[in-house]
Structures are given as structure tokens and as C-alpha cells.
Amino acid sequence: MQALFVSTAAVALAEIGDKTQLLSLLLAARYRQPLPICLGILTATLLNHTLAGGAGALLAHWLTPELLKWIVAASLLAMGVWMLIPDRIDDDAAASSGRHGVFVASVFAFFLAEMGDKTQVATLVLAAQYQPLWQVVIGTTLGMLLANVPVVWLGARFAARLPMRSAHAAAAVLFVLLAVWVALR
């Protein structure tokens, strides 16, 4: 269960102020249909994080435990620094809607926005470090939902009250502490 809890917490923290959280807010403001947007986020995240988790699990088999430990520690440290860089939404991801409905637009936009995102990288790193893979994927997906579903349901009022700079700084400190913990373990 450690993989599930660590994955959930890491991604929920990393997602605060992330471009996909901003995308959630834009989708909610544009469509005003929270349920299909949330289901779209769930679907896109499961697909994206399953791919990233699978890549991380494969990577773990090719690397020695000592090398993997240092890669994980360096990745967590990099995530801590990355948290301090504000995200912006990609116009292409935000603009997707068309005739496919709110759910498909949400899946498509969210999947594209997650490509190469810090939470996708975190999923890859966590899957390389923790077993079983399904707990990492479920955990990272839960973390995404914990950070994004309230934004969808509560809209702009929620995002306006969140002190983003403080949230980013706290998440950055957490990732640095995790990096130190992994390196010293």
C-alpha cells in the first residue's frame, strides 16, 4: 500500500497549479458540465499514467538498484525545482472541443496536456521505484483526481483562493526532502 499512498500524495502535490489543473478550470468554465469533464480527466489520466507507469517498470528492470536509486533521487530533486516554474496552458490542448462532446473533448485535451508533464514524469519515476505497478497507476490517478475534481466542481472561486506561490514552494520542498530521503535510504 506504500506505493499507492506515495503515488497519490506525490502527484496531488505536483498537480497544484499545474497546466492540467488550469485546463480543468477552463473546461469547467467553458462547458459547465462537471461530470463528463471529471470522467474525461479520469479516462485520460488512466491511459496516460498506465503508459508512463509501464515505461517506468520496464526501466526498473534494466537498471541496477543502486543506479535506479540515484536516478530516482535526481528526478525527485528535478521535480522540486520544476515545481517552482509556473505552468501555462497549451493553446492546442485547451482549444479542443468540436463536435465530439464534452467527455471526448476533455479526454483529448487532458491526455495531450499530460504528455511530458511533471505528473507523467513522476508516474514514470514512481513506477520504476515502487511495486506493484497497478498501485502506482491508481495512486497517481487518484492524485490527479484529488487536485482536479475540486477545480472542476468549484470553478474559478476555488482557484482564486489558492495561494499558488506558497503551494508550489511547499510541494518543491516536499520533493527535495523525498530526494534526500531516497538518496540516504
C-alpha positions in Angstrom: 0.0 0.0 0.0 3.0 2.3 0.3 3.2 2.6 -3.5 -0.4 3.7 -3.6 -0.1 6.3 -0.8 3.2 7.8 -2.0 2.0 8.0 -5.6 -1.3 9.7 -4.6 0.5 12.2 -2.4 3.3 13.0 -4.8 1.0 13.6 -7.8 -1.6 15.5 -5.8 1.0 17.9 -4.7 2.7 18.1 -8.0 -0.6 18.9 -9.7 -1.3 22.0 -7.7 -1.0 24.9 -10.1 -0.1 22.7 -13.0 -1.3 23.4 -16.5 -3.7 20.5 -16.4 -5.3 22.0 -13.3 -5.7 25.2 -15.3 -7.1 23.2 -18.1 -9.6 21.7 -15.7 -10.7 25.2 -14.8 -11.0 26.2 -18.4 -13.0 23.1 -19.3 -15.4 23.8 -16.4 -15.8 27.4 -17.3 -16.4 26.6 -21.0 -18.8 23.6 -20.7 -20.3 23.9 -17.2 -20.8 20.1 -17.2 -18.6 18.8 -14.3 -19.5 15.1 -14.5 -18.3 14.4 -18.2 -15.3 16.6 -17.6 -14.3 14.6 -14.5 -14.9 11.3 -16.3 -12.7 12.6 -19.1 -10.0 13.5 -16.7 -10.2 10.0 -15.2 -10.1 8.3 -18.5 -7.2 10.4 -19.9 -5.2 10.0 -16.7 -5.6 6.3 -16.6 -4.5 5.9 -20.2 -1.5 8.3 -19.8 -0.3 7.0 -16.5 -0.6 3.4 -17.5 1.7 4.1 -20.4 4.1 6.1 -18.2 4.0 3.5 -15.4 4.7 0.7 -17.8 7.7 2.6 -19.2 8.9 3.1 -15.6 8.5 -0.5 -14.7 10.5 -1.6 -17.8 13.2 0.9 -17.0 13.5 -0.6 -13.5 14.3 -4.0 -14.9 17.2 -2.7 -17.0 18.9 -0.7 -14.2 20.8 -1.8 -11.2 19.1 -0.9 -7.8 22.0 1.5 -6.9 21.8 3.4 -10.2 18.0 3.4 -10.0 18.2 4.9 -6.5 20.3 7.8 -7.8 18.1 8.4 -10.9 15.0 8.5 -8.6 16.7 10.9 -6.2 17.9 13.2 -9.1 14.4 13.0 -10.6 12.7 14.0 -7.4 15.2 16.8 -6.9 14.4 18.0 -10.5 10.7 17.8 -9.8 11.3 20.0 -6.8 12.9 22.6 -8.9 10.3 22.2 -11.7 7.6 22.9 -9.2 9.0 26.5 -8.9 8.4 27.1 -12.6 4.9 28.4 -13.3 2.9 26.4 -15.9 0.9 27.8 -18.8 -1.8 26.0 -20.7 -1.0 24.9 -24.3 -3.5 26.6 -26.6 -3.9 23.4 -28.7 -4.9 21.4 -25.6 -7.4 24.0 -24.4 -8.9 24.6 -27.8 -10.0 21.0 -28.5 -13.8 20.6 -28.3 -15.6 20.3 -31.6 -18.5 18.0 -32.3 -17.3 15.2 -30.1 -18.9 16.3 -26.9 -17.6 17.4 -23.5 -16.3 14.0 -22.5 -14.3 13.3 -25.6 -13.0 16.9 -25.6 -11.9 16.5 -22.0 -10.2 13.2 -22.7 -8.4 14.5 -25.7 -7.3 17.9 -24.1 -6.3 16.3 -20.8 -4.3 13.5 -22.5 -2.4 15.9 -24.7 -1.7 18.3 -21.8 -0.3 15.4 -19.7 2.2 14.4 -22.3 5.7 15.2 -20.9 4.1 16.9 -17.9 5.7 16.7 -14.4 3.0 14.3 -13.2 3.6 12.0 -16.1 7.3 12.1 -15.3 6.5 11.5 -11.6 4.5 8.4 -12.6 7.3 7.0 -14.6 9.8 7.6 -11.8 7.4 6.2 -9.1 6.7 3.1 -11.2 10.5 2.5 -11.5 10.8 2.7 -7.7 7.6 1.1 -6.3 5.7 -2.1 -6.9 3.1 -3.2 -7.8 2.6 -1.2 -10.9 -1.2 -1.1 -10.5 -0.9 0.7 -7.2 1.3 3.4 -8.7 -1.1 3.9 -11.6 -4.1 4.0 -9.3 -2.3 6.3 -6.9 -1.1 8.8 -9.5 -4.6 8.8 -11.0 -6.2 9.4 -7.6 -3.7 12.2 -7.0 -4.7 13.8 -10.3 -8.4 13.5 -9.4 -7.8 14.9 -5.9 -6.2 18.0 -7.4 -8.5 18.5 -10.4 -12.0 17.4 -9.5 -12.5 20.2 -6.9 -11.3 22.7 -9.5 -13.9 21.4 -12.0 -16.7 21.4 -9.4 -15.9 24.6 -7.6 -14.6 26.6 -10.6 -12.9 29.9 -10.5 -13.7 30.6 -6.9 -11.6 27.7 -5.7 -8.6 28.6 -7.9 -8.7 32.2 -7.0 -8.4 31.4 -3.3 -5.5 29.0 -3.6 -2.1 30.7 -2.8 -0.3 29.2 -5.8 3.2 30.5 -4.9 3.0 29.0 -1.4 1.6 25.7 -2.7 4.4 25.5 -5.3 7.0 26.2 -2.7 5.6 23.6 -0.3 5.5 21.0 -3.0 9.0 21.8 -4.1 10.3 21.4 -0.5 8.5 18.0 -0.3 10.1 16.8 -3.5 13.6 17.9 -2.3 13.0 16.1 1.0 11.9 13.0 -0.8 15.0 13.2 -3.0 17.2 13.4 0.1 15.3 10.5 1.7 15.7 8.3 -1.3 19.4 9.1 -1.6 20.2 8.4 2.0 18.0 5.3 2.3 
